[in-house]
Amino acid sequence: MDFSKKINATRRYNNNPNANISDQFESDRGRIIQSAAIRRLQQKTQVFPLERNSAVRSRLTHSLEVQQTGRHIVRTIFKKLGADAKQYGLDTLEREIESLVEMSCLMHDIGNPPFGHFGEAAINHWFNNHLDKHVLFSQADNKMLSLQIKQELKSFEGNAQAFRIIFNLLKLNLTYSQAASILKYTRCGLDMRPEKDKPLSYLKKKVGFYYSELDDITLLCDHLEVKPGHRFPLAYLMEAADDISYCLADIEDGVEKGLLNCKHLAELLKSTFTRLSNEESDPAFLKGKSFHQAVDYALARAEKEPINKTHEFFVWLRVQLIHPLVEHAASSFIDNIQHVYDGDLNRALLEDDSLFHQMISTFKEVAIKYIFSTNEVETKELQGYRIITGLLDTYEPLLLMRTEQFQNMVSGEKGGGLIEARLFKRLPKKHLKAYQQALLPLADKPDFKLHEFYYRCRLIQDNISGMTDQYALEEYQNLYVG
């Protein structure tokens, strides 16, 4: 086991094998932070779509918090390892791994469409309802590939879209080590989801990358010695940082909006934890405190605060809970380091039989029952569903065009009617260029029409999923209201 084999500065393009590794990861930081994908996160929802209260988290503020937690986990791992870091090839890589994990945490949500996971569902529902009408799938020579492509187009996934952004839309040309650090799921969109009892089933429970990025992912895995279907080790740390960060953040946003108060929340947390932990007594696993004691202490501090009681409650809840969770994630990484290195640990670092996992589950359950399921959130989600569905309906004429018609329009010739021509002009130029570049090597290949339609669907999905919540709303209003 030698982590230095997986932490390197190899890139797909303009690769310099003699480049200083620290300088190359610093270059990655600049490319990521200055990318349009990161800037768009400031107007994409975390929980509350189209939220005007700036104190409530956006995808960007959430990602900044995940970034800090990821940094904390890495530092804790190296502190725990001490001199033992050398036996794993980690002794000279603390700064580099810290940077890789920080940046993977910052960009882990860049593929998410407007309106979050409900936006994903809206895109998938629309394609499920509209793809079967296209005869191209039944006319293709390669029937298996045709079925696989159709299934993938019905399975839009933000994690997979992130790789599309990195490799083919923005062409960030990140080091493979940096890109692989967000490889949370390892299943290609062409493949079926495995049964739960199969090897690597957790790592493949969602689509991790699309057919359009298959060659890029294959090269990435070859260079980093990652076996097919396996994870890159640092992705476990990104995932743990996300799990730790959002479990409290979503609830805090709910309290900020008045959906719960601190006293009611405290009772819900304690009763839920007692039920989930299946413990007769609540052990002092939080640095000498039980979960109940930690919650009660945060509430007592809040009641003494004369001005901002909510802020005080969550400050002390985080102080008491986040640090132990970080410690546990770091210990889980070290305890399972061989499986983490091999990328075959078939669970998240925090998904074990510990009380820490029950604590995470407690926050998730309370959030689902008392925040995500509230009338305000569900109303906003339904609005988001209507917006995305309406936009896809609007752009459908471009998908109904024959291959030759659309290709003529792309090349600047007359191809479609008045509606198609106007819709075409609204497509982002960078997405059109990605469509064209993808088809260049396929011009003389069998089933060109199938591939052309696949990339045309990708073009529409790229357009809609790249919108911010506000822009999607404005575009919908422009097209439907005027």
N, C-alpha and C positions, 0 to 999 in steps of 0.2 A: 504494500500500500504506500503510494507516494503521491501526495496531492500536487506536488510540483508538476506532475505529468498532465494534470487537468487545468492548472492555472497558468495559462500562457497567453501571448499577445498575437496569436494567429488570427488573421482576418481573411475574408474571401477575396477582397480586392486590395490592391496596393499594399500587399503584405511585405513586411520587412523583418526577416528572421533574426536580424541582429539588433532590433529595436529594444530599448530599455522598457521592461515590463511595466514599471510604475508610470513612466511617461505615457505609455499606450492606454493604460486604464484611466489616466487623467484626461486623455483625449476622449475616451468614451464618455466620461462625466460631462465634458463640454458639449458633445454631440447630443446627449440625452437631455440635459437641462435646457439647452437652447432650441430644442425641437418643438415643432408646432403641436405634436401629439401631447406633450406635457402641458403646454399652454392651454390647450382645450379642456384639460381636466378641471380648470377653475370654473367652468360652466357646465359640468356634467354632474349629475346627482349622485349622492351617496345613499341616502334614504328618502329624502323629501324632494321630489322633482320640482323644478321651477321655484325654488325657495328664495325669498328675498331677504331673509334674516341672515346677515353675513356671519353671525356667530355659529350658525348651523353648518356642519361640514359639507364641503364639496368633495369630489373625487381627488382634487389636488391637496386640500388640507388633510384629508384622510391619508393620502400617500406620503405626505411629509411626516406624519406621525408614525406610519409603518416604517419609513426610512430610519427614524430615530430608534425605534425598537429593534430593527435589524442590526444597527450599529451596536446597540447595547448587548445583544445576544452574542455577536462575534467577539466583542471584548471580554465577555464573561467566559466564553469557551477558552480563549487563550489564557485567561487568568487561572482557570481550573486546570488546564493542561500543564502550564509551567514548562519545565524542562522536557516533559514528555512530548511536546509538540514536535521535537526533532525526529522522533521515530516514525512520524507520519508524513514527514516532508513538509511540515507546516512552520517550522521555526523561523523562516525568513519571509513569510507571506502574510503576516497579520495585517499590515497596512493595505496590501493588495486585496485580500479577501474582504476586509472592511469596506473598501470602495466598491467592489463587485456587488456585495450584498446590499449596501445602501442604494446603489443605482437600480438594482433589480426591484427593490421595494418601491422606489419612486415611480418606476414605469410599469408596475405589475398590472395596472388597470387601463393602460393606454388603448387597449382594443375594445373596451366596453362601449356599446352604442348609447345614444340618448336614453334616458330613463332607466338605466341600469339593467338588472336582470329581467325586468318586465319588458324592456326594449328588445332584449334577446328573444324572449318568448314571442313578441309581436312579429319580429322578422321571420322566425321559424314557422309560426302559424300561417303567415301569408304565403310563404313558399310551399308549405304543405298543401295549401288549398289551390295553388295555381300552377304548379309544375307539371302535373299529370296531363294537362291539356296539350303539352308540346310533343309533337310527333317525332322530333329529333331523337328522343331517347329510344323509341322502338325501332327507328330506322338505322341505328348505329350498327356497325359490323361487330364491334366488341360489346356484346350484350352485358357481360359482367361489369366492365368498366362503366358502361352506361348506367346500370343500376346503382353502382357505387357513387358515381358523381351526383346522381339525382338525390341519393340519400344524404350526401355531404351538404348539398345546397339547402337541405331542409334542417341542417344542424349548425346554424350560425353559433359561434362560441367566442366570447371576448378574448379568452386566452389564445386561441388560434389566430384571431384577427391581429393580436399584438405582434406576432411573428410576421404576418403579412405586412404590417406597417414598417417593421424594422428592416425586412429584407427587400421588399418590392414596391412599397408606396413612398416612403421617405428615403429609403436606401441609406440608412445610417451607417452601414458598413462597420458595425461594432465588432470587437474581438469576439471570437466564438465563446470564450469563457464568460463574457458579459451577457451575450444573448442567451446562452444556455441556462443562465441563472434564473430565468423566468419560465423555464420549461416545466411547468407544474404538472401537466398531463402529457402523456407520451403516446397517445393514440392518434394516428392519422385519420382524417375525416372519412377516408374510403373504407376503413375497417369497422367492424361491428363491435359494440361494447361487450366485453367478456362477462361471463357469470361471476358472481361475487366470490366464489370459492376457487377461482382460477388464479394462477400466479400473476402478479402485477395488476390484479383487477382494480385496486384502488387507483393506481397510477394511470389506468386507462378508462376510468369511469366517465370521463368527458373527452371531447375532441381537443387535442392539444395543438394540432397544426393541420393545415389544409393540404390537399393534393397540390395546390399551386406552389407551396413552399417545401414539398417533399425533397427535392434535390438539395435545397439549402440545409434542411435539417439533417439529411444523410451525410453531407460533408461535415457539418458541425460535429455530429456524433463520431465520425471517423477520426477527426483531428483531436478530439478530446477523449478518445477511447471509452465512449459511452455505448453500451450494447443496445441494440434495438429494443424499444419498449421500456428502457431503464431511464432513470432520472440523473441529471447532473447534481452532484452533492449539494451545492449551494442553494439549489431550489428549495430544499427542505427548510433552510433558514429563512428564506423569503416567505414561505408559507406560514411558518411559525410566527413570524413578526406580524403578518396580516391577521392571523387568528387572535393574537394577543391584543392587537390595537383596536379592531372593530368591535370586540365583544363588549367593551365598556363605552366606546364612542357612540354607537348607535343609540344606546339607552340614554346617554347624556344629552344627545340631540332631542330625544323625545321629551325629556324633562325640561329642556330649554324652551320647547314649544308648548309646554303646559299640558302634555298628555298624561303625565304622572307628576306627583310631588315626591320629594326625597323620603318623607316618612312612609308613604305607601310603597314606594320602590323598595325601601329597606325590608319591609315585611315580606314583600313578594320574593326578594332575593333569598332571604333566610328560609322561608317555607319551601321554595323550589329546591334549594340546595339540600335541605334535609331529606326531601323525597328522593332526589336523584342519587345522593351519595350512599343511601342504604346503610348508614352508620347509626348505631344507637346513640353514640356520643360524637361530638364534633371535635376531632383531634386538633391539637395546636400545631398545625402544619405550616402556618404563615408566620414564620419567625417568632414562635412562641404564642401566637394567637390562633384561635379557631376562626372559621369563616364568620360565624355569628358575632364574635367579639370584634372582628375587623369592621364589619358593617355597622355595628352599634357605636364603635369609636368614631367612625366617619360622621355618623349622624349627630353624635354629641358635639363634635367640633363644629358642625354646621349650625347647630342650634345656638352656639355661643357667638357665632359670627353675626354682627349687626347689619351688615350691608348686603353681601352676596352669599347667601346660604348655599345655593346650588353649587356655585364654584367651589366653595370650601368642602362640601360633601364629596365631590368627585376628585378633588385634589388628594384628599386623605384616603379615598378608596383606591386611587391609582397607586399612591405611595405604598400602601400595604399589600396590594394584590399583584401589580405589574412586576415588581422586582422578583418575587418568588416564582412567577410564571416564566420570566426570563431565565432564572436560575434552573428551573426544571427543563426548559427547552434546551439549554446548553448541556445539561447533564444527559438528557436523552440523546443528543447528538453524539456525545462522547461514548456513552454506553453502547450505542449501535453503530459505532463509527465504521466498521467494516461494511455493513449493509448500506450505510449512507454513501460510503465511497463507491461501492459497486452500483449504487442507484437502484437497489431492489428492496429497500425497506418499504413494505406495502401498506404504509399508513403515514399520517402526519406525525411529526415529533410529539405533539401534544395529545394525540389520540391513543391513550393507553388506559390502564385500569386505575390510574391514580386519582386522588382527590383534586388535583390540578385540572385534570380533564373534566371532572364533574363540575368544577367551578366555571370552566369555559361553557359547558353545556347549560349551566344555570343561566348565564347571561344571554345565551342564544335563545333559550326557551322564553325567557321574560320578554326579550325584544320581539320575538315572533308574535306572542300572544297580546302584548299590550302596546306595541308601537307599529310594527309592520301591518297588523290587522285592523288598525283604526280606520275609521271612515275617511279621514283626511288623506291618509297615505293611499288607501285603495282608490279613492276618487282621482287623485293625481296620476296613479298608475293607469287607470282606465283612460284618462285623457291622453297620456303618453301612448297607449296602445292605439287609440283612435288617430293620433297624429302620425305615427309611423305607418300604420295601415293605409291611411289616406295618401301619404307620400308615395308608398309603393304602388298603390292603385294609379296614381298620377303618372308614374314612370313606366307602367306596364306596357304601353304602346311600343317602347323601345325593345322590349323582350319579345313582342309579337311579330317583329319584322323578320323577314327572311334573311339568311346569312349574307347573301350578296347585297341586299339593300343596305343593311347596317354597315357592311364593309365599305360600300361606296360612299356612305355618309362620312365615315371616319377618314377616308382618303380625300375628302373635299368635294366629291361629286354629288350630284343630286341622287338621293336614295329613298327618302321617305316623304311623307306628306307634311302638311303644315304643322300639325301637332308634334310629330316626331322630330322635325327640324328644330322646333323651339325647345323641346325637352333636351335634345342633344346639346344645345348651346349652354344649358344650365349645368352640365356635368363638369366637374373640376378637371382642368387640363392635365394635372399630374396623374389623375386616375386613368384618364384616357391613354396617356403615354405608357402607363404600366400595362394596360390592356394590350396595346400594340406590341410592346416588347415581349410579352408573354407568348404572343402568337407568331412572332417572327420565325423561330426554329421549327414551328409546326406546319408551315405553309404547305409542304409537300408530304406530310404524314397522313396515314389513314385516319379516318374519323375526324378530319379537320373541323367539320361542321359541329360535331359534338363538343370539341374543345373550344371552338369559338363561342358557342352558346354558354359553356361553363364560365369562360372569362367575362362574357357579357353580364351574366348574373353576378359574378364577383364585382364587376364594375358598379352595378346598381347597389349592391350591399356595401361596397366601399364608400359610396356616396352617402347613403343614409346613415350608416354606422359612424361615419366620421363627423357628423353634425353634433353640435352641442345641444343641450336641451332647449335653450332659448332660440338658437338658430332654426332648429327643427320646427318649433312653434311658429316662428315668423314665416318660414317657408310655407308651412301649411296654411297660415292665414292669407298669405299672398296668393296662393293658388286656389283656395277655396272660398275666401271672403272678399279679398280685394281691398 
